[in-house]
Amino acid sequence: MGASLTKSRFDVAFVVRMIGIVLFAYFFFGFMLLPCLNTLTSIFTTTNAEGVRDPFAVIRFFFAGSMGRYVWNSLKLAICLVVTVNVVGVSIVLLTEYFDIKGANILRLGYMTTMIYSGVALVTGYLFLYASDGILTTALVNAFPSFDPTWFSGFNAVLFTMTFACTSNHALFLRNAIRGIDYNTVEAARNMGAKPFKVLWKVVFPTLVPTMFSLTVMTFITGLCAMSAPTLLGYDSINPEIVRLAGSSTADEAFPQARAALLSIILAMFTIVLLTVLSAYERKGHYLSVSKTKARLQKQKITSPVWNVIAHLYAYVLFIIYMIPVVMIIIFSFQTYGAIRMKKLDLSNWTLINFFGTQDYQYLTSRGTYKVRKGSISGLFANEATLGGIKMSFVLSILAAALACLIVVIACNYIFKNRNKKSGVVLEYCLLFPWLLPTILICYSYRTYFNAENIWYVGNVNLYFAEHVRILLVLAYTVVKLPFSLRMIKAAFYAIDEELEDAARNMGASGLTTFLRVKLPIILPSVLAVFALNFNALFTEYDMSATFASSYGTSYAMVIQAMCAEEGLYGYNVNASGRRCASTVFIMLVSGVILYLVYGVGARDLGERLEARERRRRRVAKLTGLFKKEPAAVAAEAEEAAVAAAVPDEPGEKL
């Protein structure tokens, strides 16, 4: 009986394992490897005007044409961003976490606003202020007539915008690194006579080198693969050119698809080199000697009055730069379309039309007659286009975030059970494979490879046709989020005590039962946090959806970008700018709630959660007790308390 039961379990486990291996091989080769290999080979299969295959035509065109300029522009942006983002990112963390700056908590909130809106929404906010007809640019032109109103465009505008947009990683990771510094080492250096800035340079900065190196690589890749800012601000870089070429044809220009493939491969080569360097650097190991009893870092006072004033001025200037776009977008989202179009704040005329409801619009035609356009002024939640974009992005983001977490949880369980076997190592590296490739390469590969009806392993269905493009979007979203999900969820698996698994196994529980009833409850908070972060990033995603440009797969970010293209034309879409402001506010609210759930409530340990629950219980009990008591009883208790307070204490009762 026992032998047959053991054999049955073995057979079931073997079948499940084989099914998992087949499904993963199908997923990896079909949706990761083959599309990218197809993109690589397409470079060397181009044909000339006579229809003869010319393997080096695209490469010759690269050196003779303007393609090299796009690569150089992206490299220049990435190199400059490494400098500017690190300077601003390090300074905001030091000002809020290391130095004693007045109002540090308020400053921190301002510096972290880029975490609740990014991409198209963030660039839109900066354009609202600094574009040729922006609020601040208009004020500067009125004050200084010789001021160039087109200053906020091209490379300078992209560098300025992305400098402040890309400090979110510093606010998260570098902040944690500084909080982990042992204060005893800082105090020892101070006792030996070292000045504050020397302590910062000789003691603090060396401990931050590994984190700084990782942030530098991340910033470089972000600048290299920038999409939203160059597209909206008019800067010729690689990613916007790839998207443009992907939508072109040979009737418009010479072999556009092959040129897009070559630019994608160049991005992939840069990314692979950078990640290889980062991995080699991390393998060297970095250690810091600390005391046996680690002390929490205490903020350092700037003793020099001059430097103290300069630090405070610098801190609040940065705060203003971060906060002005947020404040202005929120305020103007409650203004009429006329005030928004003229960029003039009218405090006497507030409205909710940019969020809710519709209004008719009367305009003067070319014939000199007035015409009424029904419902031309519509709110965010009353406009068909924005509602469709919200629903589309919401559903696709939830599906992709959930699918990525599901795949990674199952994979991590297998990796930890086979940690000493090659199969576990191979599985882990396969899931990290998308990190070697830029997002645009994966999406472009999907668009070209699955835009055919002879792909047998997807049922000979053209996945880029009509509604099928949504499947491609979900697959692309999922593949791109696999490496991040793996790194985060894998760390959660280390918190599982192996003795718990052994105890469940000794009690006769199967592997599936052990996973569902022992392991999953332990890692579930981390899995939910990863799901929330994935959803937050995908909900406002623009780069991938722009590559799959289709009327059947228009995401929320694409709607935000396009809603002002024909604003007011023929009396349609009159308040598009106001609705765009309202959309940005909506994104801020959604992202803020998710980040609070992850880093606020979700970051509390068990003791803090129990303490918060007890406070809520006492508060509810107190309120319930007040409502249950009769008014006379409450008055009697108040009178007794007053009498007791008036009676002096006995001498013997005093301490």
MILUMBA-313805 format. One record per residue (C-alpha): residue in one letter; x, y, z. Coordinates in steps of 0.001 Angstrom, whole numbers, padded with zeros to 6 digits, always signed. Example, Ala and Ser with C-alpha at 12.3 -4.5 7.8 and 13.67 -1.06 7.14 Angstrom:
<recs>
a+012300-004500+007800;s+013670-001060+007140;
</recs>
This chain:
<recs>
m+000000+000000+000000;g+002732+002458+001004;a+004840+001475-002001;s+001942+002036-004423;l+001184+005428-002821;t+004830+006470-003121;k+004928+005307-006737;s+001726+007220-007507;r+003173+010419-006031;f+006377+009869-007965;d+004484+009430-011205;v+002398+012566-010621;a+005472+014620-009709;f+007308+013320-012765;v+004410+014183-015079;v+004040+017660-013592;r+007791+018234-013909;m+007827+017165-017547;i+004840+019361-018373;g+006584+022301-016716;i+009807+021701-018661;v+007937+021469-021972;l+005925+024628-021282;f+008989+026595-020240;a+010978+025423-023283;y+008037+026454-025478;f+007867+029847-023769;f+011626+030518-023826;f+012414+029426-027370;g+009156+030660-028871;f+008849+034062-027184;m+012381+034995-026156;l+015032+033404-028339;l+013554+032857-031819;p+012068+036366-032332;c+015379+037998-031388;l+017357+035655-033635;n+014971+036499-036452;t+015730+040191-035921;l+019459+039506-036053;t+019274+037499-039270;s+017017+040075-040939;i+019970+042485-041039;f+021857+040213-043429;t+018901+039162-045622;t+018129+042527-047204;t+017874+042799-050983;n+018940+045599-053294;a+016868+047275-056027;e+017386+044303-058338;g+016077+041858-055754;v+019510+040337-055076;r+020386+039601-051466;d+023033+042004-050149;p+024200+040975-046627;f+026193+044162-045956;a+023843+046745-047470;v+022530+047947-044102;i+026016+048157-042605;r+027238+050265-045540;f+024176+052469-045172;f+024958+052860-041453;f+028378+054371-042131;a+027276+056394-045171;g+023912+057638-043875;s+022618+059345-040755;m+022153+056250-038585;g+025441+056896-036807;r+024075+060244-035631;y+021263+058540-033722;v+023742+056238-031983;w+026016+059150-031078;n+023081+061231-029783;s+021985+058382-027521;l+025545+057859-026279;k+025945+061574-025582;l+022676+061652-023661;a+023617+058553-021645;i+027074+059891-020729;c+025747+063311-019698;l+022923+061724-017696;v+025417+059653-015718;v+027009+062910-014509;t+023901+065023-013925;v+021698+062303-012417;n+024419+061160-010012;v+025107+064729-008895;v+021438+065513-008282;g+020581+062034-006973;v+023436+061882-004473;s+022764+065431-003300;i+019047+064890-002616;v+019800+061754-000597;l+022559+063450+001407;l+020347+066466+002067;t+017503+064349+003437;e+019328+061417+005046;y+022885+062471+006020;f+022965+066212+006730;d+020763+067966+009251;i+018602+070102+006953;k+015515+071870+008240;g+012324+070481+006726;a+013993+067290+005503;n+010737+065313+005624;i+008976+067801+003363;l+011986+067932+001047;r+011986+064130+000800;l+008355+064079-000312;g+009125+066618-003018;y+012176+064736-004269;m+010204+061496-004506;t+007380+062911-006640;t+008967+061393-009761;m+008052+057995-008343;i+004334+058670-008751;y+004446+059951-012323;s+006917+059202-015064;g+007229+058710-018804;v+004752+060638-020930;a+002963+062085-017886;l+006186+063537-016483;v+007337+065002-019807;t+003872+066493-020246;g+004240+068262-016909;y+007563+069788-017891;l+006201+070846-021287;f+003305+072529-019520;l+005839+074784-017797;y+008795+075137-020121;a+007459+074734-023692;s+007409+077752-026013;d+003896+078592-024748;g+004484+077205-021238;i+003712+079106-018061;l+007281+079852-016961;t+008600+080385-020493;t+005839+082905-021201;a+006626+084730-017955;l+010335+084843-018839;v+009610+086151-022335;n+007382+088882-020896;a+010077+089834-018377;f+012994+089518-020831;p+011864+090106-024448;s+015166+088795-025827;f+014671+085405-024145;d+014415+082502-026620;p+010957+080881-026198;t+012130+077678-027911;w+014896+077010-025377;f+013151+073919-024032;s+013665+071558-026942;g+016244+069115-028256;f+019162+067819-026223;n+019063+070431-023435;a+015378+069833-022745;v+015781+066043-022725;l+018814+066254-020414;f+017037+068632-018032;t+013866+066534-017890;m+015554+063157-017525;t+018018+064460-014916;f+015195+065025-012457;a+013084+062113-013702;c+015804+059486-013202;t+016664+060197-009559;s+013957+057815-008317;n+016447+054942-008107;h+018745+057077-005959;a+015823+057982-003689;l+015128+054255-003189;f+018413+052352-003289;l+021006+054960-002268;r+018791+056035+000598;n+018766+052495+001949;a+022539+052246+001515;i+023156+055426+003529;r+020758+054294+006245;g+022780+051083+006521;i+026037+052898+007340;d+027448+052153+010785;y+027482+055431+012710;n+030360+054187+014896;t+032743+054528+011937;v+031577+058100+011322;e+031900+058962+015009;a+035390+057446+015175;a+036558+059591+012264;r+035067+062703+013870;n+036822+061949+017168;m+040124+061742+015303;g+039651+065347+014146;a+038310+064760+010646;k+036058+067528+009306;p+032487+066695+008199;f+033185+066784+004459;k+036361+064731+004884;v+034350+062124+006795;l+031829+062138+003973;w+034528+061646+001330;k+036771+059170+003167;v+034291+057137+005231;v+030780+057413+003787;f+031363+057445+000024;p+033541+054280-000070;t+030656+052289+001425;l+028334+053548-001315;v+030580+052572-004252;p+028796+049275-005103;t+025374+050951-005024;m+026662+053936-006983;f+028146+051663-009632;s+024856+049839-010094;l+022937+053140-010260;t+025415+054468-012820;v+024900+051459-015077;m+021116+051735-014714;t+021238+055452-015544;f+023446+054852-018587;i+021073+052208-019962;t+018077+054479-019271;g+019665+057311-021242;l+020700+054977-024025;c+017188+053539-024381;a+015252+056774-023741;m+011949+056983-025576;s+009307+059318-024125;a+011424+062440-023589;p+013225+062363-026985;t+009920+061703-028772;l+008022+064584-027170;l+010936+067037-026978;g+012290+066531-030486;y+015648+064806-029994;d+017000+062298-032514;s+017942+059195-030535;i+017880+055464-031215;n+014557+054325-029768;p+012266+056876-031483;e+014053+056148-034762;i+013487+052402-034342;v+009767+052973-033777;r+009594+055277-036817;l+011411+052788-039044;a+009240+049928-037783;g+006164+051713-039134;s+007771+052631-042459;s+007987+050673-045725;t+010415+050242-048592;a+008258+052584-050655;d+009137+055396-048241;e+012856+054716-047710;a+015562+052087-048170;f+015124+048825-046167;p+013663+050461-043020;q+012997+047186-041211;a+016610+046052-041516;r+017829+049448-040319;a+015539+049241-037292;a+016868+045747-036593;l+020478+046965-036781;l+019814+049822-034349;s+018110+047354-031982;i+021114+045027-032116;i+023467+047959-031405;l+021410+048774-028299;a+021562+045115-027262;m+025364+045076-027632;f+025752+048138-025402;t+023419+046607-022801;i+025232+043249-022787;v+028624+044917-022365;l+027394+047056-019466;l+025724+044144-017664;t+028870+042030-018158;v+031001+044753-016592;l+028536+045102-013711;s+028541+041350-013050;a+032358+041222-013089;y+032489+044148-010684;e+030001+042546-008284;r+031940+039252-008265;k+035005+041015-006847;g+033154+041601-003591;h+033197+044715-001453;y+033493+044573+002303;l+033455+047109+005082;s+034713+046601+008616;v+032152+047663+011186;s+031887+047456+014928;k+030313+044482+016647;t+027376+046599+017766;k+026102+048571+014808;a+024804+052063+015569;r+022119+053866+013633;l+023342+056773+011522;q+022711+060180+013036;k+022361+063256+010879;q+025435+065465+010702;k+025254+069199+011355;i+027008+071524+008917;t+029155+073603+011268;s+030106+076307+008771;p+027357+078979+008650;v+028133+079812+005027;w+027981+076198+003830;n+024882+075634+005949;v+023059+078472+004181;i+024260+077290+000751;a+023093+073721+001483;h+019646+074926+002562;l+019302+077174-000492;y+020369+074358-002817;a+017960+071928-001127;y+014954+074191-001520;v+015822+075208-005099;l+015775+071506-006012;f+012517+071134-004089;i+010949+073929-006164;i+012137+072337-009435;y+010612+069006-008427;m+007353+070409-007083;i+006404+073133-009580;p+005288+070714-012349;v+003259+068658-009872;v+001553+071661-008276;m+000807+073373-011596;i-000644+070242-013178;i-002908+069653-010174;i-004102+073264-010121;f-004703+073539-013866;s-006548+070228-013953;f-009390+072131-012229;q-009307+075077-014678;t-011394+075686-017796;y-010056+074905-021250;g-009612+078628-021962;a-007416+079203-018912;i-005345+076111-019696;r-004911+077063-023351;m-003842+080609-022426;k-001732+079288-019487;k-003363+081875-017191;l-004581+080841-013763;d-008113+082014-012952;l-008697+081432-009248;s-012320+082575-009550;n-013279+079860-012018;w-012808+076274-010819;t-014336+073290-012585;l-014460+069494-012499;i-015204+069178-016210;n-011707+067834-016925;f-012528+064855-014705;f-016292+064305-014946;g-019196+065131-017223;t-019565+066715-020662;q-020430+070137-022058;d-021406+071462-025458;y-019080+073793-027352;q-020157+076676-029555;y-017681+077912-032165;l-017605+080245-035159;t-017370+078529-038547;s-015550+079832-041634;r-018900+081029-042987;g-019413+083349-040056;t-022123+081271-038399;y-022080+079679-034989;k-022240+075941-034612;v-022703+073801-031512;r-020724+070620-031059;k-022470+068301-028621;g-020259+066930-025820;s-017040+068313-027294;i-015872+069272-023794;s-015594+066024-021856;g-013962+064829-018675;l-011399+062095-018173;f-014023+059606-017007;a-016605+060703-019579;n-014412+060547-022685;e-014524+057369-024731;a-010865+057501-025803;t-009398+057985-022320;l-011742+055444-020758;g-010784+052947-023445;g-007084+053587-022805;i-007530+053206-019041;k-009442+049929-019419;m-006930+048602-021958;s-003852+049406-019856;f-005530+048256-016636;v-006478+044823-017964;l-003237+044188-019872;s-001084+045371-016961;i-002893+043159-014449;l-002607+040119-016718;a+001098+040688-017425;a+002013+041488-013808;a+000152+038413-012545;l+001614+036145-015242;a+005167+037329-014520;c+004735+036680-010791;l+003180+033249-011413;i+006016+032138-013709;v+008696+033408-011343;v+007150+031867-008213;i+006973+028436-009860;a+010493+028863-011260;c+011951+029969-007909;n+010418+026979-006180;y+012119+024718-008734;i+015421+026637-008519;f+015614+026278-004737;k+014738+022585-004859;n+017475+022054-007483;r+019976+024659-006354;n+022895+022252-006687;k+021891+021027-010131;k+022583+022510-013534;s+018892+022586-014393;g+018211+025161-011682;v+021086+027373-012846;v+019971+027125-016487;l+016402+028060-015562;e+017566+031105-013615;y+019748+032387-016454;c+016934+031857-018955;l+014646+034068-016879;l+017376+036723-016689;f+017840+036624-020471;p+015525+039622-021167;w+017862+041805-019094;l+020506+041350-021783;l+018265+042980-024367;p+016747+046459-024527;t+012973+046603-024318;i+012678+048051-027802;l+014499+045045-029316;i+012114+042567-027697;c+009044+044506-028846;y+010356+045103-032355;s+011219+041391-032647;y+007681+040479-031630;r+006194+042918-034118;t+008178+041610-037090;y+008324+037910-036200;f+004681+037378-035264;n+003350+039544-038104;a+002939+036411-040216;e+000585+033459-040532;n+003131+030658-040817;i+004280+030474-037182;w+003137+026973-036321;y+003594+027097-032543;v+001053+029933-032229;g-001493+028120-034374;n-000561+029893-037635;v-002281+033011-036337;n-001004+036508-037098;l-000599+037910-033573;y-000053+041442-034854;f-003407+041501-036657;a-006459+043224-035138;e-007268+042240-031527;h-004420+039703-031454;v-001955+042550-030883;r-003169+042659-027272;i-001773+039157-026792;l+001590+040413-028030;l+001436+043312-025599;v+000754+040998-022654;l+003577+038682-023724;a+006016+041581-024152;y+005022+043083-020792;t+005482+039707-019118;v+008876+038931-020661;v+010283+042360-019821;k+009232+042068-016156;l+010587+038539-015594;p+014163+039511-014532;f+013034+042115-012001;s+010403+039765-010579;l+012988+036984-010299;r+015471+039113-008353;m+012813+040298-005882;i+010898+037051-005342;k+014066+034959-005190;a+015208+037096-002256;a+011925+036291-000494;f+012552+032540-000870;y+015710+032885+001233;a+013485+033784+004199;i+011866+030324+004165;d+013211+028094+006911;e+014118+024687+005479;e+013026+023035+008726;l+009428+024014+007992;e+009569+022200+004666;d+011182+019167+006291;a+008502+019083+008977;a+005725+019202+006369;r+007387+016427+004394;n+007752+014256+007525;m+004045+014687+008191;g+003295+013205+004765;a+002506+016404+002862;s+003190+016312-000874;g+005380+018869-002604;l+002373+020786-003922;t+000708+020859-000503;t+003927+022015+001131;f+004288+024795-001391;l+000701+026014-001102;r+000338+025781+002683;v+003876+026459+003924;k+005992+028362+001398;l+003397+030509-000356;p+002051+032232+002820;i+005620+033245+003718;i+006520+034766+000336;l+003048+036113-000448;p+003706+039691+000840;s+006792+039962-001384;v+004916+038503-004359;l+002094+041002-003907;a+004633+043835-003639;v+006295+042757-006892;f+002885+042471-008543;a+002005+046006-007433;l+005301+047460-008669;n+004982+045667-012006;f+001452+046926-012452;n+002508+050451-011496;a+005234+050478-014158;l+003132+048861-016895;f-000001+050942-016369;t+001752+054112-017591;e+004134+052346-019990;y+004676+054022-023373;d+007754+052581-025111;m+006410+049074-025751;s+002891+050123-026694;a+004300+052691-029154;t+006258+049911-030875;f+003028+047913-031265;a+001157+051002-032519;s-002328+049783-033393;s-005890+050985-032968;y-006628+047687-031210;g-003807+048087-028688;t-003813+051784-027811;s-002600+052089-024240;y-003383+054832-021752;a+000010+056511-022236;m-000496+056644-026008;v-003910+058261-025514;i-002346+060892-023250;q+000246+061731-025881;a-002189+061854-028795;m-005140+063630-027168;c-003727+067114-027881;a-002694+066496-031507;e-006045+067752-032884;e-007240+069782-029926;g-010112+072062-030938;l-010005+071138-034625;y-013529+071511-036109;g-014849+071906-032581;y-013757+068459-031416;n-011722+067576-028326;v-011696+071151-027079;n-010367+070551-023556;a-007740+067937-024453;s-005021+069801-022509;g-007200+069905-019412;r-008042+066243-019749;r-004323+065502-020107;c-003683+067332-016815;a-006496+065347-015206;s-004977+062136-016580;t-001633+063000-014994;v-003347+063628-011644;f-005141+060296-011954;i-001825+058535-012633;m-000307+060221-009582;l-003152+058987-007385;v-002955+055401-008657;s+000842+055261-008381;g+000810+056940-004972;v-001686+054469-003535;i+000276+051501-004869;l+003599+052823-003563;y+002028+053469-000165;l+000710+049923-000022;v+004146+048553-000982;y+006562+050838+000859;g+004212+052118+003548;v+001915+049402+004836;g+003782+046586+003098;a+007168+047613+004502;r+006072+047216+008135;d+007327+044215+010008;l+005085+041904+012045;g+005552+043862+015284;e+004588+047156+013658;r+001532+045576+012053;l+000371+044104+015362;e+000924+047423+017113;a-001067+049272+014428;r-003850+046701+014686;e-003964+047150+018479;r-004176+050941+018121;r-007068+050573+015704;r-008799+048150+018071;r-008501+050527+021026;r-009693+053456+018923;v-012749+051515+017704;a-013482+050262+021196;k-013313+053791+022587;l-015651+055172+019929;t-018023+052228+020311;g-018082+052706+024078;l-018962+056378+023740;f-021852+055666+021402;k-023211+052842+023552;k-023293+054909+026750;e-026324+056995+027598;p-025800+060763+027764;a-026627+060754+031473;a-023974+058107+032155;v-021380+060077+030223;a-022240+063233+032193;a-022031+061310+035488;e-018605+059949+034606;a-017398+063443+033690;e-018675+064809+037021;e-016959+062026+038988;a-013710+062706+037170;a-013929+066406+038002;v-014562+065693+041713;a-011642+063242+041840;a-009338+065816+040295;a-010357+068403+042900;v-009602+066156+045937;p-005895+066434+047011;d-003791+063295+047312;e-003076+061818+050745;p+000483+062459+051963;g+001164+058773+052267;e+000228+058209+048658;k+002828+060571+047295;l+006086+059082+045995;
</recs>
